[in-house]
Amino acid sequence: MKEVQELVEQIVSASQEKKAKNIVVIDMTKLPGTICQYFVICNGDTPIQVAAISEEIKDSVKKEMKDSPISIDGLAESRWVGIDYGTVIVHVFIPELREFYDIEHLWADAELKTIPDID
């Protein structure tokens, strides 16, 4: 469990490095039958920033934790990028898509932790 927490912290740190906004960590550990233990959700202002955040997460986790994602989807358009680490799934959105899908509220019983923006 400690390793998973460290992975979440590294993902949040990497997101902040590229000025991600509205970072939310969803703790799914107490919910039965979920596909992962944590979701990390954030947004960038433009597709270019979404791509930069996604690349920073991938590179930072690989460098600091020697871990690579199982898959990355959405980099071609960089409007919604999903990064799957198995125990943690990251979603990086442009604001319009994040608002439209509102995935952080799909699991009403999960604990949500909002990370303050770094300006």
Secondary structure, DSSP 8 states (H G I E B T S, - for coil): -HHHHHHHHHHHHHHHHTT-EEEEEEE-TTSTT-S-SEEEEEE-SSHHHHHHHHHHHHHHHHHHH----SEEE-TTT-SEEEEE-SSEEEEEE-HHHHHHH-GGGS-TTSEEEEE----
